[in-house]
């Protein structure tokens, strides 16, 4: 079992949610609004677009949608691909997708464990 965490543009949340609703492998997902910052590049006058390591600067805090979803190992690539396709604009700041191992999952109500707890 894996946990997929994705940071996406907030205006892409509905597209990603619609894509996930179409997938029988997905039993649910959690979306939240988070704030953070990334690294940008400054252009120096006369630099003609070349970016140097010295040009790195902090970009102001911005809102992102965070998606958390648990999936069986067999569905990871399909779900990751669906999120990536639905969240893609081709512009900087489209986001990141992380796939993490889950050691154990227990359904509180029933006590079920593993993939059946999803």
N, C-alpha and C positions, 0 to 999 in steps of 0.2 A: 504494500500500500504506500502511496505517495501523497504528499501535500503539495499542491501547486499554489504559489503566491504570485500574483501579477499586480504590477503597478501600471495603470493605464491612464490616458487622458479622460477626465470626467465626462466629457461629451460623447465618449465612445462606450460608456457603461451600458446603455440600452442595447447597442448592437451586440456586445459580448454576451449580455444576459440572454438575448434572443437566440444566439447561436448555441449557448449551453442548454437552453430549454429544448432544443431539437435533439439532444443527445440522450439516449436511454441509459448510458453509462453514468450520467451525472444525476445524483439523487438530491443535490442541493448545493448552494454556494452562499458565501457571505461577502457582501460588499460594504465597504466603509470609505469615508472621506478622510484622507490624511494630508499632511503638509510636509514639505521637505525642500531640499535644494539639490542642485546638480552642478556640474562644472561646465562652464561655457568658455568660449574663446573670444578675445578681443582682437579686432583688426587694427593694426597700426597703420597710420597714414603711409601710403607708399609701399605697403607690404604685398599688395596684389593678391591678397587672400591667403598667403602662406601663414600657417599657425605655428608659433614657436611654443615650446614648453613654458617659457617665461610669460606667455600671454594668458595662462590659466587664471581665471577669476571665479569667484563665487557668484552664482546667479541667485537673485532674490527668491525667497520661499514661494512655492507655488502649490496649489491643490492638485491632488491626484486621487483616483479611485483605487482602492486596494481590494483585490479579490482573493479569497481563500477558499480552496476546494480540496476535498479528499477524494481520491480515485484509486481503483484497483490498479496494480502495476500494468495490466494488459491494456488499460485505457489511457495511459499517460500521454503517449505520442499523439493520439487522436484529439484529446482535450487540449493539449498544449497548442497544437496546430490550429484548432478552432479559435482559441483565444487570440493567437497571433494574427490570424487572418482577419478576424472581426475588429481588432484594435488598431490595425495598420493604417496609417495615413501617408507614410513615407517622409514625414517631417521629423526633425529632431524633437526628442521628448516623447516619442510614441510610448516608451515604457520599457519594462523588464518583466521577464517571467522566470521564476525560480522553481525548481522541482527538488523537494526535500524528502528523505526517507521518513516514514512514520513507524516507530517501534511498536506501538500498540494503540488500538482504538477500542473503546468500550462504550456501548449504548447504555446510557444511564438508566433509562426506563426498563429495558428488558435484560440487561446484563450481557447481551450478545457481544462477541469480540470478532475482530478481523473484518474481512470484506462484508460479511453479513451485517455488521454494525452500521454500514453506510446506508 
